[in-house]
Amino acid sequence: MALVQIVETPRWKKILTFVGPGFLVSVAYLDPGNLETDLQAGADQKYELLWIVFIGLVYALIIQSRSANLGVATGKHLSEHCKMEYPPAVNYCLWALAEVAVIAADIPEVIGTAVALNMLLKVPIWAGVLLAGLNTLLLLGLQRYGIRKLEIVIVVLLLVVGGCFFAVMVHARPSAEEIVTGMFVPKLDSGRATRDAVALLGALIMPHNLYLHSALVISRKIQHSSEGIRSASRYFMLESGVALFFTFLINVAVVSVSASVCSRPQVSPQVDKSQCKDITLQSAAVLLKNALGNWSSKLFAISLLASGQSSTVTGTYAGQFIMQGFLDLKMKLWLRNLVTRCIAIAPSLVVCIIGGSAGASRLIIIASMILSFDLPFALVPLLRFTSREAKMHQHKSSITVTILSWILGFGTIGINMYFITTSLAGWITSGRLPKVLSALVATIMFPAMVAYVVMLMYLICKPEMPPPGSESLQADVASGGRRTPTRDSNSAGSDRIETVEEISTCL
């Protein structure tokens, strides 16, 4: 990756040279899956969950800033740190989970693009999936001309998404007073409101985003002095804040449009209330067409196309860094793009060919569950690395930020676990699955959850790896302690700790 030279003067030019990574990361908070969740939340709860969106994006800023700081302070991204820190078996598990997260994140993005092409050009869904993959490869080809060109294209696509939804919101005429109340007055009136709130929070943080942000900030050529790193971290924090604030405004617009359309008969007299239940990307276009006219559904399709294309580009880009960091593969850029893209779109293509649009909608729900399952395996290593002096030196997170990050991290893990278990339990007990299949799923769930918890406990409790050759480790070994250093060829001779003993010690 060619480095972007930082322009020191004038100040506004210096700020502009830091603009880019935060906006590339922010598109994940506006992917088609998030748009669908926003539309359903607005239809069900009107403006009452806007405070959840606000809190979620503040939390996202805290977590994303940790990811950026890791890259700025160490010059390495998250997947490279994982490779250095963990034994090979754990490293390969984390890589596999990260690749699954990229595929799961790509599913709603590719399907959203395909649905948009179907709305605008009547292209079959399966053909739209193929076109989405091809378009993504073409956009990623801009890397040949530097990361700044790709960043500009993504920012333009974000502006398209925002412009389309703000135009629809003006015509939908939502209540400004209710919007402000919904942002700042916490309220959960029912069990359905709680489920919608959990879905909103679960849809925000994407595992691949944590890998991506730590890698993108390395594209800036900063001064590697203490003051240079602190200054760069502040600028990236500011840039991420601006990008996520813009994302927040678009999310508010999406929720407000569906809230106004589904709750104000004077705005949408032609809307049947049944259309506001179980909203999908395709039914949302029909809803807007009936409520506000054909032009609104076209604007929705354009915004969906821009959202899908921008988020698939960043997802594939994250996949490149994940593959390179965990496996240290030396591949040509075009080949790495092609491999990552083919892996990502394969599930969407198969489901769309077999199940059509109905199968695509169900696949988006499954993808959100997979992302909720995967998130802790990127989040926990990130929080551990950024709070450790051995990696971050004087740039490690402060005690306050560390405590806040872990509280938010455990809260997110709890919310996602609730979402996964309630969704799976609902499927098992709903009677929609054959009894034999329901029994099989229930039988597999218990050992799978046990393995899940054990893996998380290992990541949380793994003792800090001392620097190579440290006297403390040598003294520990000489005294016959339980820690047994082993050699890991992937970390250039770094000392490792036996995995089984660490888990038992933690438990």
DAFENCOR-V314877 format. One record per residue. N is the residue number from 0. RES is the residue in three letters. SS is DSSP state (@ for helix, = for strand, . for the rest). PHI is phi in whole degrees, 0 to 359 (NA if undefined). Layout:
n & res & ss & phi
N & RES & SS & PHI
N & RES & SS & PHI
This chain:
n & res & ss & phi
0 & MET & . & NA
1 & ALA & . & 290
2 & LEU & . & 281
3 & VAL & = & 269
4 & GLN & = & 287
5 & ILE & . & 278
6 & VAL & . & 270
7 & GLU & . & 283
8 & THR & . & 224
9 & PRO & . & 291
10 & ARG & @ & 297
11 & TRP & @ & 294
12 & LYS & @ & 290
13 & LYS & @ & 296
14 & ILE & @ & 299
15 & LEU & @ & 296
16 & THR & @ & 291
17 & PHE & @ & 272
18 & VAL & . & 286
19 & GLY & . & 150
20 & PRO & @ & 303
21 & GLY & @ & 297
22 & PHE & @ & 287
23 & LEU & @ & 297
24 & VAL & @ & 289
25 & SER & @ & 292
26 & VAL & @ & 295
27 & ALA & @ & 294
28 & TYR & @ & 275
29 & LEU & @ & 229
30 & ASP & . & 288
31 & PRO & @ & 306
32 & GLY & @ & 296
33 & ASN & @ & 294
34 & LEU & @ & 298
35 & GLU & @ & 297
36 & THR & @ & 296
37 & ASP & @ & 299
38 & LEU & @ & 298
39 & GLN & @ & 291
40 & ALA & @ & 297
41 & GLY & @ & 294
42 & ALA & @ & 294
43 & ASP & @ & 278
44 & GLN & @ & 243
45 & LYS & . & 57
46 & TYR & . & 259
47 & GLU & . & 288
48 & LEU & . & 254
49 & LEU & @ & 297
50 & TRP & @ & 294
51 & ILE & @ & 294
52 & VAL & @ & 299
53 & PHE & @ & 297
54 & ILE & @ & 297
55 & GLY & @ & 299
56 & LEU & @ & 282
57 & VAL & @ & 296
58 & TYR & @ & 298
59 & ALA & @ & 300
60 & LEU & @ & 297
61 & ILE & @ & 297
62 & ILE & @ & 291
63 & GLN & @ & 295
64 & SER & @ & 293
65 & ARG & @ & 296
66 & SER & @ & 297
67 & ALA & @ & 297
68 & ASN & @ & 299
69 & LEU & @ & 300
70 & GLY & @ & 293
71 & VAL & @ & 294
72 & ALA & @ & 286
73 & THR & @ & 251
74 & GLY & . & 76
75 & LYS & . & 230
76 & HIS & . & 267
77 & LEU & @ & 301
78 & SER & @ & 294
79 & GLU & @ & 293
80 & HIS & @ & 294
81 & CYS & @ & 299
82 & LYS & @ & 297
83 & MET & @ & 286
84 & GLU & @ & 274
85 & TYR & . & 253
86 & PRO & . & 299
87 & PRO & @ & 306
88 & ALA & @ & 298
89 & VAL & @ & 292
90 & ASN & @ & 300
91 & TYR & @ & 291
92 & CYS & @ & 297
93 & LEU & @ & 296
94 & TRP & @ & 296
95 & ALA & @ & 299
96 & LEU & @ & 295
97 & ALA & @ & 293
98 & GLU & @ & 294
99 & VAL & @ & 297
100 & ALA & @ & 296
101 & VAL & @ & 297
102 & ILE & @ & 297
103 & ALA & @ & 296
104 & ALA & @ & 293
105 & ASP & @ & 285
106 & ILE & @ & 300
107 & PRO & @ & 295
108 & GLU & @ & 291
109 & VAL & @ & 292
110 & ILE & @ & 295
111 & GLY & @ & 299
112 & THR & @ & 297
113 & ALA & @ & 296
114 & VAL & @ & 296
115 & ALA & @ & 298
116 & LEU & @ & 295
117 & ASN & @ & 294
118 & MET & @ & 293
119 & LEU & @ & 275
120 & LEU & @ & 237
121 & LYS & . & 61
122 & VAL & . & 283
123 & PRO & . & 304
124 & ILE & @ & 302
125 & TRP & @ & 296
126 & ALA & @ & 291
127 & GLY & @ & 297
128 & VAL & @ & 297
129 & LEU & @ & 296
130 & LEU & @ & 296
131 & ALA & @ & 298
132 & GLY & @ & 296
133 & LEU & @ & 293
134 & ASN & @ & 298
135 & THR & @ & 297
136 & LEU & @ & 297
137 & LEU & @ & 295
138 & LEU & @ & 293
139 & LEU & @ & 293
140 & GLY & @ & 298
141 & LEU & @ & 295
142 & GLN & @ & 302
143 & ARG & @ & 299
144 & TYR & @ & 259
145 & GLY & . & 108
146 & ILE & @ & 295
147 & ARG & @ & 296
148 & LYS & @ & 296
149 & LEU & @ & 295
150 & GLU & @ & 298
151 & ILE & @ & 297
152 & VAL & @ & 299
153 & ILE & @ & 295
154 & VAL & @ & 298
155 & VAL & @ & 298
156 & LEU & @ & 297
157 & LEU & @ & 297
158 & LEU & @ & 296
159 & VAL & @ & 296
160 & VAL & @ & 301
161 & GLY & @ & 296
162 & GLY & @ & 299
163 & CYS & @ & 296
164 & PHE & @ & 288
165 & PHE & @ & 293
166 & ALA & @ & 296
167 & VAL & @ & 294
168 & MET & @ & 296
169 & VAL & @ & 301
170 & HIS & @ & 286
171 & ALA & @ & 285
172 & ARG & . & 53
173 & PRO & . & 290
174 & SER & . & 282
175 & ALA & @ & 297
176 & GLU & @ & 296
177 & GLU & @ & 291
178 & ILE & @ & 296
179 & VAL & @ & 297
180 & THR & @ & 299
181 & GLY & @ & 297
182 & MET & @ & 289
183 & PHE & @ & 241
184 & VAL & . & 244
185 & PRO & . & 298
186 & LYS & . & 200
187 & LEU & . & 223
188 & ASP & . & 273
189 & SER & . & 208
190 & GLY & @ & 297
191 & ARG & @ & 294
192 & ALA & @ & 297
193 & THR & @ & 296
194 & ARG & @ & 297
195 & ASP & @ & 295
196 & ALA & @ & 296
197 & VAL & @ & 297
198 & ALA & @ & 297
199 & LEU & @ & 297
200 & LEU & @ & 293
201 & GLY & @ & 295
202 & ALA & . & 276
203 & LEU & . & 278
204 & ILE & . & 279
205 & MET & . & 255
206 & PRO & @ & 303
207 & HIS & @ & 294
208 & ASN & @ & 296
209 & LEU & @ & 291
210 & TYR & @ & 290
211 & LEU & @ & 293
212 & HIS & @ & 297
213 & SER & @ & 295
214 & ALA & @ & 272
215 & LEU & @ & 294
216 & VAL & @ & 292
217 & ILE & @ & 290
218 & SER & @ & 289
219 & ARG & = & 264
220 & LYS & = & 272
221 & ILE & . & 260
222 & GLN & . & 282
223 & HIS & . & 268
224 & SER & . & 266
225 & SER & @ & 300
226 & GLU & @ & 291
227 & GLY & @ & 297
228 & ILE & @ & 292
229 & ARG & @ & 298
230 & SER & @ & 296
231 & ALA & @ & 297
232 & SER & @ & 298
233 & ARG & @ & 295
234 & TYR & @ & 295
235 & PHE & @ & 292
236 & MET & @ & 297
237 & LEU & @ & 298
238 & GLU & @ & 296
239 & SER & @ & 295
240 & GLY & @ & 298
241 & VAL & @ & 296
242 & ALA & @ & 297
243 & LEU & @ & 287
244 & PHE & @ & 294
245 & PHE & @ & 298
246 & THR & @ & 298
247 & PHE & @ & 299
248 & LEU & @ & 298
249 & ILE & @ & 292
250 & ASN & @ & 300
251 & VAL & @ & 298
252 & ALA & @ & 298
253 & VAL & @ & 295
254 & VAL & @ & 298
255 & SER & @ & 293
256 & VAL & @ & 298
257 & SER & @ & 291
258 & ALA & @ & 297
259 & SER & @ & 292
260 & VAL & @ & 295
261 & CYS & @ & 270
262 & SER & @ & 237
263 & ARG & . & 236
264 & PRO & . & 301
265 & GLN & . & 292
266 & VAL & . & 276
267 & SER & . & 225
268 & PRO & . & 294
269 & GLN & . & 274
270 & VAL & . & 276
271 & ASP & . & 275
272 & LYS & @ & 301
273 & SER & @ & 295
274 & GLN & @ & 289
275 & CYS & @ & 269
276 & LYS & . & 257
277 & ASP & . & 52
278 & ILE & . & 289
279 & THR & . & 245
280 & LEU & @ & 298
281 & GLN & @ & 285
282 & SER & @ & 290
283 & ALA & @ & 297
284 & ALA & @ & 295
285 & VAL & @ & 295
286 & LEU & @ & 300
287 & LEU & @ & 293
288 & LYS & @ & 296
289 & ASN & @ & 292
290 & ALA & @ & 275
291 & LEU & @ & 239
292 & GLY & . & 112
293 & ASN & @ & 298
294 & TRP & @ & 298
295 & SER & @ & 292
296 & SER & @ & 292
297 & LYS & @ & 292
298 & LEU & @ & 296
299 & PHE & @ & 298
300 & ALA & @ & 297
301 & ILE & @ & 295
302 & SER & @ & 295
303 & LEU & @ & 295
304 & LEU & @ & 296
305 & ALA & @ & 295
306 & SER & @ & 297
307 & GLY & @ & 298
308 & GLN & @ & 292
309 & SER & @ & 294
310 & SER & @ & 286
311 & THR & @ & 291
312 & VAL & @ & 298
313 & THR & @ & 291
314 & GLY & @ & 296
315 & THR & @ & 294
316 & TYR & @ & 299
317 & ALA & @ & 298
318 & GLY & @ & 300
319 & GLN & @ & 297
320 & PHE & @ & 293
321 & ILE & @ & 297
322 & MET & @ & 295
323 & GLN & @ & 292
324 & GLY & @ & 287
325 & PHE & @ & 286
326 & LEU & @ & 254
327 & ASP & . & 55
328 & LEU & . & 281
329 & LYS & . & 258
330 & MET & . & 237
331 & LYS & . & 295
332 & LEU & @ & 301
333 & TRP & @ & 294
334 & LEU & @ & 288
335 & ARG & @ & 296
336 & ASN & @ & 301
337 & LEU & @ & 295
338 & VAL & @ & 297
339 & THR & @ & 298
340 & ARG & @ & 293
341 & CYS & @ & 295
342 & ILE & @ & 298
343 & ALA & @ & 287
344 & ILE & @ & 271
345 & ALA & @ & 304
346 & PRO & @ & 299
347 & SER & @ & 298
348 & LEU & @ & 296
349 & VAL & @ & 298
350 & VAL & @ & 294
351 & CYS & @ & 293
352 & ILE & @ & 291
353 & ILE & @ & 278
354 & GLY & @ & 257
355 & GLY & @ & 68
356 & SER & @ & 293
357 & ALA & @ & 295
358 & GLY & @ & 295
359 & ALA & @ & 296
360 & SER & @ & 296
361 & ARG & @ & 295
362 & LEU & @ & 295
363 & ILE & @ & 297
364 & ILE & @ & 295
365 & ILE & @ & 297
366 & ALA & @ & 299
367 & SER & @ & 295
368 & MET & @ & 293
369 & ILE & @ & 296
370 & LEU & @ & 296
371 & SER & @ & 297
372 & PHE & @ & 294
373 & ASP & @ & 279
374 & LEU & . & 307
375 & PRO & @ & 301
376 & PHE & @ & 282
377 & ALA & @ & 256
378 & LEU & @ & 289
379 & VAL & @ & 297
380 & PRO & @ & 302
381 & LEU & @ & 299
382 & LEU & @ & 294
383 & ARG & @ & 291
384 & PHE & @ & 296
385 & THR & @ & 284
386 & SER & . & 258
387 & ARG & . & 252
388 & GLU & @ & 292
389 & ALA & @ & 300
390 & LYS & @ & 262
391 & MET & @ & 263
392 & HIS & @ & 56
393 & GLN & @ & 285
394 & HIS & @ & 262
395 & LYS & . & 294
396 & SER & . & 298
397 & SER & . & 292
398 & ILE & @ & 302
399 & THR & @ & 298
400 & VAL & @ & 295
401 & THR & @ & 298
402 & ILE & @ & 297
403 & LEU & @ & 298
404 & SER & @ & 297
405 & TRP & @ & 291
406 & ILE & @ & 299
407 & LEU & @ & 295
408 & GLY & @ & 296
409 & PHE & @ & 295
410 & GLY & @ & 298
411 & THR & @ & 296
412 & ILE & @ & 299
413 & GLY & @ & 297
414 & ILE & @ & 298
415 & ASN & @ & 293
416 & MET & @ & 296
417 & TYR & @ & 299
418 & PHE & @ & 298
419 & ILE & @ & 295
420 & THR & @ & 294
421 & THR & @ & 292
422 & SER & @ & 294
423 & LEU & @ & 294
424 & ALA & @ & 296
425 & GLY & @ & 297
426 & TRP & @ & 296
427 & ILE & @ & 293
428 & THR & @ & 270
429 & SER & . & 285
430 & GLY & . & 84
431 & ARG & . & 282
432 & LEU & . & 264
433 & PRO & . & 302
434 & LYS & @ & 301
435 & VAL & @ & 297
436 & LEU & @ & 293
437 & SER & @ & 298
438 & ALA & @ & 295
439 & LEU & @ & 295
440 & VAL & @ & 298
441 & ALA & @ & 297
442 & THR & @ & 292
443 & ILE & @ & 285
444 & MET & @ & 302
445 & PHE & @ & 296
446 & PRO & @ & 297
447 & ALA & @ & 295
448 & MET & @ & 292
449 & VAL & @ & 297
450 & ALA & @ & 298
451 & TYR & @ & 299
452 & VAL & @ & 293
453 & VAL & @ & 298
454 & MET & @ & 297
455 & LEU & @ & 296
456 & MET & @ & 298
457 & TYR & @ & 297
458 & LEU & @ & 296
459 & ILE & @ & 286
460 & CYS & @ & 258
461 & LYS & . & 303
462 & PRO & . & 301
463 & GLU & . & 295
464 & MET & . & 280
465 & PRO & . & 295
466 & PRO & . & 300
467 & PRO & . & 305
468 & GLY & . & 80
469 & SER & . & 294
470 & GLU & @ & 292
471 & SER & @ & 296
472 & LEU & @ & 290
473 & GLN & @ & 297
474 & ALA & @ & 295
475 & ASP & @ & 296
476 & VAL & @ & 293
477 & ALA & @ & 296
478 & SER & . & 275
479 & GLY & . & 78
480 & GLY & . & 295
481 & ARG & . & 285
482 & ARG & . & 286
483 & THR & . & 238
484 & PRO & . & 290
485 & THR & = & 234
486 & ARG & = & 270
487 & ASP & . & 238
488 & SER & @ & 298
489 & ASN & @ & 282
490 & SER & @ & 243
491 & ALA & . & 57
492 & GLY & . & 86
493 & SER & . & 294
494 & ASP & = & 285
495 & ARG & = & 236
496 & ILE & . & 245
497 & GLU & . & 297
498 & THR & @ & 296
499 & VAL & @ & 296
500 & GLU & @ & 294
501 & GLU & @ & 294
502 & ILE & @ & 296
503 & SER & @ & 295
504 & THR & @ & 297
505 & CYS & @ & 296
506 & LEU & . & 286
